Structures are given as C-alpha cells and as structure tokens.
C-alpha cells in the first residue's frame, strides 16, 4: 500500500483498491474461520462474521494511517542515513 500511495504511476491505484478491499474482508473472514473452528456450526459462524462486516469498512482507513506513519518514519530514517559520517 505504501508503494501504491507514494508512486506517481497510474497502475498503482488498482493495487491500492485491491489492498483496501482485502483488508476490509480479512477481519470477517478470520472471524468466520475462528468461530467455525470453535463451534463447528457454519450458520452461527456466518452470523458472527456478518455482525463484524459493517465495522470492517474502517479497516482500509486504519491501514492507510499506519502506512502513512510508516512512510514518514522511513523518510526520516533515510534522511539521517544519507548524512556523511566523518
């Protein structure tokens, strides 16, 4: 996602959308898998996963904030790393 945000190419936007959709669906999918593992009831597990689905819309925004913070830290570190040491 960091590359998709920082690179000025057009082809990175589909990658950004793909990562955003995948991050939105990851939380309900993991919830479904864990509930199914514990209970063994697919319908009950699906109901639990569907309850989380509306809140998972915020996952791309959280991921975006994490990526922006990480990119800022990387730029900061690169600035210090490029200084000549004598």
C-alpha positions in Angstrom: 0.0 0.0 0.0 2.9 2.3 0.7 4.2 1.9 -2.8 0.7 2.5 -4.2 0.4 5.7 -2.3 3.8 7.2 -3.0 4.5 6.2 -6.6 3.2 8.6 -9.1 2.2 5.9 -11.6 -1.4 5.2 -12.7 -1.2 1.4 -12.3 -0.7 1.7 -8.5 -4.4 2.8 -7.9 -5.8 -0.7 -8.7 -3.3 -2.1 -6.2 -4.4 0.4 -3.6 -8.0 -0.6 -4.1 -7.2 -4.3 -4.0 -5.3 -3.9 -0.7 -8.2 -1.8 0.7 -10.8 -4.4 -0.3 -8.7 -7.3 1.0 -8.2 -5.5 4.4 -11.9 -5.0 4.7 -12.7 -8.6 4.1 -9.9 -10.0 6.2 -11.5 -9.4 9.6 -14.9 -11.0 8.8 -13.1 -13.9 7.1 -10.9 -14.6 10.1 -13.8 -14.2 12.5 -15.8 -16.8 10.4 -12.9 -19.2 10.4 -12.2 -18.9 14.1 -15.9 -19.3 15.0 -16.3 -22.2 12.7 -13.3 -23.9 14.3 -14.6 -23.4 17.8 -18.3 -24.1 17.3 -18.4 -26.3 14.1 -21.7 -24.6 13.1 -21.3 -22.7 9.8 -24.6 -20.7 10.1 -23.8 -19.4 13.5 -20.2 -18.6 12.5 -21.5 -16.7 9.4 -23.9 -14.7 11.6 -21.0 -13.7 13.8 -18.9 -12.7 10.8 -21.7 -10.7 9.3 -22.1 -8.7 12.5 -18.4 -7.5 12.1 -18.8 -6.7 8.4 -20.1 -3.1 8.7 -17.3 -2.2 11.1 -14.7 -3.7 8.8 -15.3 -0.8 6.4 -12.9 1.2 8.6 -10.0 -1.2 8.1 -8.7 0.5 5.0 -8.6 3.8 6.8 -6.7 2.3 9.7 -4.3 0.7 7.3 -3.9 3.9 5.4 -3.0 5.8 8.6 -0.5 3.1 9.6 1.1 3.2 6.1 1.4 7.0 6.2 3.1 6.9 9.6 5.4 4.2 8.5 6.3 6.0 5.3 7.1 9.2 7.3 9.4 7.2 9.6 11.1 5.6 6.6 11.7 9.0 5.0 13.0 10.4 8.3 15.4 7.4 8.7 16.6 7.8 5.1 17.4 11.4 5.7 19.6 10.6 8.6 21.2 7.6 6.9 22.2 9.7 3.9 24.3 12.1 6.0 28.0 11.7 5.6 29.9 10.4 8.6 33.5 11.6 9.1 
